[in-house]
Amino acid sequence: MQAHRRHRYYFAMMGVCLGLFVLAWGVVRFWSVPAAIGMCLVAMVIPPAAAVFANRRDPEDDWWNDPRWDDPKWDDPGHDRDHPDRERRDR
Protein backbone atom coordinates (compact mmCIF):
# COMPACT_ATOMS: atom_id res chain seq x y z
CA MET A 1 0.00 0.00 0.00
CA GLN A 2 1.43 3.35 -0.97
CA ALA A 3 1.79 6.20 1.52
CA HIS A 4 -0.91 8.22 -0.21
CA ARG A 5 -3.39 5.39 0.18
CA ARG A 6 -2.44 4.99 3.86
CA HIS A 7 -3.06 8.70 4.39
CA ARG A 8 -6.48 8.41 2.77
CA TYR A 9 -7.39 5.47 5.04
CA TYR A 10 -6.16 7.36 8.09
CA PHE A 11 -8.16 10.50 7.31
CA ALA A 12 -11.25 8.44 6.44
CA MET A 13 -11.04 6.61 9.77
CA MET A 14 -10.56 9.86 11.65
CA GLY A 15 -13.52 11.37 9.78
CA VAL A 16 -15.68 8.43 10.85
CA CYS A 17 -14.47 8.94 14.41
CA LEU A 18 -15.44 12.61 14.42
CA GLY A 19 -18.72 11.82 12.70
CA LEU A 20 -19.59 9.29 15.40
CA PHE A 21 -18.90 11.81 18.16
CA VAL A 22 -20.93 14.55 16.48
CA LEU A 23 -23.84 12.25 15.68
CA ALA A 24 -23.79 10.67 19.14
CA TRP A 25 -24.05 13.91 21.10
CA GLY A 26 -25.82 16.05 18.51
CA VAL A 27 -28.57 13.67 17.39
CA VAL A 28 -28.63 10.20 18.96
CA ARG A 29 -28.61 11.32 22.60
CA PHE A 30 -32.14 12.69 22.22
CA TRP A 31 -33.43 9.17 21.55
CA SER A 32 -31.02 6.97 23.48
CA VAL A 33 -28.21 8.01 25.78
CA PRO A 34 -26.81 4.44 26.04
CA ALA A 35 -26.61 4.29 22.22
CA ALA A 36 -24.76 7.63 22.20
CA ILE A 37 -22.32 6.33 24.81
CA GLY A 38 -21.81 3.16 22.75
CA MET A 39 -21.07 5.25 19.67
CA CYS A 40 -18.48 7.21 21.66
CA LEU A 41 -16.88 4.00 22.89
CA VAL A 42 -16.57 2.80 19.30
CA ALA A 43 -15.15 6.20 18.31
CA MET A 44 -12.54 5.93 21.09
CA VAL A 45 -11.09 2.80 19.52
CA ILE A 46 -10.73 4.28 16.03
CA PRO A 47 -7.77 6.73 16.54
CA PRO A 48 -5.31 4.12 17.85
CA ALA A 49 -6.38 1.69 15.14
CA ALA A 50 -5.98 4.42 12.51
CA ALA A 51 -2.47 5.17 13.76
CA VAL A 52 -1.53 1.48 13.60
CA PHE A 53 -2.89 1.07 10.07
CA ALA A 54 -1.33 4.33 8.86
CA ASN A 55 2.13 3.33 10.12
CA ARG A 56 2.02 -0.25 8.88
CA ARG A 57 5.01 -1.32 6.80
CA ASP A 58 4.32 -2.68 3.34
CA PRO A 59 6.42 -5.36 1.62
CA GLU A 60 7.32 -3.00 -1.22
CA ASP A 61 8.39 -0.20 1.13
CA ASP A 62 12.14 -0.03 1.62
CA TRP A 63 12.55 2.98 3.89
CA TRP A 64 13.95 0.75 6.65
CA ASN A 65 16.66 -0.68 4.38
CA ASP A 66 18.91 2.34 4.23
CA PRO A 67 22.35 1.49 2.79
CA ARG A 68 23.94 4.09 5.08
CA TRP A 69 23.34 1.80 8.07
CA ASP A 70 25.88 -0.67 6.70
CA ASP A 71 28.51 2.02 6.25
CA PRO A 72 31.48 1.11 8.51
CA LYS A 73 32.78 4.69 8.48
CA TRP A 74 29.48 6.24 9.60
CA ASP A 75 30.88 7.60 12.88
CA ASP A 76 34.23 8.76 11.49
CA PRO A 77 34.64 12.53 11.66
CA GLY A 78 34.56 14.16 8.25
CA HIS A 79 32.86 11.21 6.54
CA ASP A 80 30.08 12.18 4.17
CA ARG A 81 27.00 10.43 5.60
CA ASP A 82 24.79 11.25 2.63
CA HIS A 83 27.07 9.42 0.19
CA PRO A 84 28.38 6.33 2.02
CA ASP A 85 30.19 4.92 -0.98
CA ARG A 86 32.38 8.01 -1.45
CA GLU A 87 34.82 9.73 0.80
CA ARG A 88 34.44 13.41 1.45
CA ARG A 89 36.71 15.53 -0.68
CA ASP A 90 38.86 18.14 1.02
CA ARG A 91 38.22 21.63 -0.18
C-alpha positions in Angstrom: 0.0 0.0 0.0 1.4 3.4 -1.0 1.8 6.2 1.5 -0.9 8.2 -0.2 -3.4 5.4 0.2 -2.4 5.0 3.9 -3.1 8.7 4.4 -6.5 8.4 2.8 -7.4 5.5 5.0 -6.2 7.4 8.1 -8.2 10.5 7.3 -11.2 8.4 6.4 -11.0 6.6 9.8 -10.6 9.9 11.7 -13.5 11.4 9.8 -15.7 8.4 10.8 -14.5 8.9 14.4 -15.4 12.6 14.4 -18.7 11.8 12.7 -19.6 9.3 15.4 -18.9 11.8 18.2 -20.9 14.6 16.5 -23.8 12.2 15.7 -23.8 10.7 19.1 -24.1 13.9 21.1 -25.8 16.0 18.5 -28.6 13.7 17.4 -28.6 10.2 19.0 -28.6 11.3 22.6 -32.1 12.7 22.2 -33.4 9.2 21.5 -31.0 7.0 23.5 -28.2 8.0 25.8 -26.8 4.4 26.0 -26.6 4.3 22.2 -24.8 7.6 22.2 -22.3 6.3 24.8 -21.8 3.2 22.8 -21.1 5.2 19.7 -18.5 7.2 21.7 -16.9 4.0 22.9 -16.6 2.8 19.3 -15.2 6.2 18.3 -12.5 5.9 21.1 -11.1 2.8 19.5 -10.7 4.3 16.0 -7.8 6.7 16.5 -5.3 4.1 17.8 -6.4 1.7 15.1 -6.0 4.4 12.5 -2.5 5.2 13.8 -1.5 1.5 13.6 -2.9 1.1 10.1 -1.3 4.3 8.9 2.1 3.3 10.1 2.0 -0.2 8.9 5.0 -1.3 6.8 4.3 -2.7 3.3 6.4 -5.4 1.6 7.3 -3.0 -1.2 8.4 -0.2 1.1 12.1 0.0 1.6 12.6 3.0 3.9 14.0 0.7 6.7 16.7 -0.7 4.4 18.9 2.3 4.2 22.4 1.5 2.8 23.9 4.1 5.1 23.3 1.8 8.1 25.9 -0.7 6.7 28.5 2.0 6.3 31.5 1.1 8.5 32.8 4.7 8.5 29.5 6.2 9.6 30.9 7.6 12.9 34.2 8.8 11.5 34.6 12.5 11.7 34.6 14.2 8.2 32.9 11.2 6.5 30.1 12.2 4.2 27.0 10.4 5.6 24.8 11.2 2.6 27.1 9.4 0.2 28.4 6.3 2.0 30.2 4.9 -1.0 32.4 8.0 -1.5 34.8 9.7 0.8 34.4 13.4 1.5 36.7 15.5 -0.7 38.9 18.1 1.0 38.2 21.6 -0.2 
